[in-house]
Amino acid sequence: MSVRICVLGSGSGGNCTFVATERTRILVDAGFSYREIKTRLRKIGEDPERLDAVLITHEHSDHVAGLPVLARKLSNPIFLTRLTESRLEWGEARPPVEIFQAGQRISIGDFEIDSFTVPHDAIDPVAFCFRAEGLKLGVITDLGYMPESVKHQIRGCDFLVLESNHDLDMLRVGPYPWFVKQRVMSRVGHLSNHAVSEFLTADYDRASQVLVLAHLSEQNNHPEIARLTAIQALQAAGAEATRLVLAEQWRPTEMFQF
């Protein structure tokens, strides 16, 4: 039985990732409209009606914009923390939800999913590692720095989605107001290319077959800067075997299958 994963889109305009086995299909976040999520799923041969669950990392709109409509269309539950749900507006009716606490292991079909806290300016932000068929897949974005707890959680990932949001120099001279720049650079903001480079050089265990850089800022980053910074760090770590891929805002990545 294979395990599949596709980043349907990632960036400040929306985030959504599809993770599946032959029998279990899960979305991480729903940051696009229902129509767009449906379109992107169909591009990879999937349909939202076949989803078994949706996992939500936090309440920011680029992660939940399409959730109220998606939830009305599905009969299966939305998994999120109690504090995160307290910040959402469901509209017509509250859908079936499953409440978990950060740090809790969640079982959904073929997957065992570890949830863990990440440092971000949301009320209760989490990230996830999925386990199935002896494989471990991590989806980690929206964090201001890499605490030891997160480094521990993602060790042994065969596939890793990791935020590489901004280039520090581009952010400093870019168009954002200073208070926004301070937020992005803070320990509860977003992970920079430099922070990713430091992690890959000093703490990466070289276990991942594929590393996907995600949540790249359109204003404060450039794909080739993020790519080159990560490639140099992987080379310094002796991890040339890890394949590097950049997620895009406007189209899905390829479907990765293990």
C-alpha positions, -999 to +999 in steps of 0.1 A: +000+000+000+015+034-010+015+067+008+010+098-013+013+135-005+008+167-026+011+203-015-020+218-033-007+253-028+013+272-002+019+309+005+002+340+020-027+335-004-036+301+008-023+268+021-036+232+017-019+198+016-033+164+006-020+132+023-034+098+015-031+060+014-052+039-009-079+039+018-075+072+037-075+107+024-068+138+045-064+175+040-041+197+061-057+231+061-082+247+038-068+281+029-084+283-006-120+286-015-140+254-017-142+257-055-104+261-057-097+232-034-120+211-055-103+222-087-068+214-074-079+180-060-093+171-094-060+181-110-044+153-091-072+128-096-090+133-063-123+146-051-133+164-019-162+141-014-137+112-009-119+130+020-120+113+053-110+143+074-095+178+075-068+188+099-064+225+108-031+240+120-044+274+132-070+300+125-053+324+102-073+330+070-046+316+046-052+283+063-090+283+069-106+306+043-124+277+026-131+257+057-168+268+064-180+258+029-158+227+028-171+216+061-207+220+049-200+198+019-183+170+039-199+145+063-165+137+079-150+156+108-128+186+110-099+180+135-087+211+154-079+223+189-105+238+211-089+272+212-085+273+174-122+264+170-131+293+193-117+317+167-137+303+137-171+313+124-189+283+108-218+302+093-251+283+090-243+254+114-214+239+133-200+209+114-189+177+130-156+185+147-130+164+166-112+183+193-076+174+201-049+189+223-015+199+209+008+169+217-019+144+212-016+115+187-046+112+164-057+081+146-075+085+112-078+054+090-044+042+080-026+072+097-013+078+131-007+116+133+014+133+159+004+169+166+028+194+183+030+230+192+049+255+169+058+291+178+035+313+158+012+343+166-020+323+165-040+312+195-030+275+195-008+267+164+002+231+157+020+211+130+017+174+121+037+143+114+020+115+097+029+078+101+017+050+078+033+019+062+066+025+081+069+060+067+069+094+084+058+126+067+061+160+083+041+192+074+056+221+093+049+257+084+041+290+102+067+291+129+091+319+139+120+297+148+130+261+152+128+251+189+143+218+201+109+203+205+101+208+168+135+195+157+128+164+178+094+158+163+106+160+127+136+136+131+133+106+109+109+122+084+110+104+050+093+134+035+093+169+049+074+201+041+091+230+058+085+267+057+111+290+041+091+322+041+114+351+036+148+364+027+159+387+056+174+413+033+144+414+010+121+417+040+141+446+055+140+467+024+106+455+012+072+474+011+057+460+044+052+485+072+078+482+099+054+466+125+046+438+100+083+433+093+089+430+130+060+404+133+074+383+104+109+383+118+098+376+154+100+343+172+063+339+166+064+349+130+077+330+100+108+309+093+134+327+071+157+311+045+186+317+068+168+299+097+161+269+074+198+269+063+209+269+099+186+239+107+197+220+076+234+226+083+234+219+121+204+197+129+190+179+098+193+142+101+194+136+063+165+111+065+141+128+041+140+116+005+122+148-004+123+183+012+096+207+001+101+244+009+067+260+015+050+292+024+074+314+003+065+351+005+058+367-029+069+401-016+099+391+006+114+361-010+124+347-044+122+310-053+158+309-066+172+326-034+153+301-012+164+272-035+201+282-035+202+288+002+188+254+009+210+236-017+241+251-001+230+240+033+222+205+022+256+202+005+273+215+037+254+188+057+263+160+032+227+156+023+229+158-015+207+128-018+177+148-004+156+160-033+147+197-030+113+209-043+096+243-039+059+246-034+041+273-053+011+294-045-008+290-078-005+253-086+000+219-068+033+202-066+036+168-082+021+139-063+048+123-043+044+085-038+062+062-015 
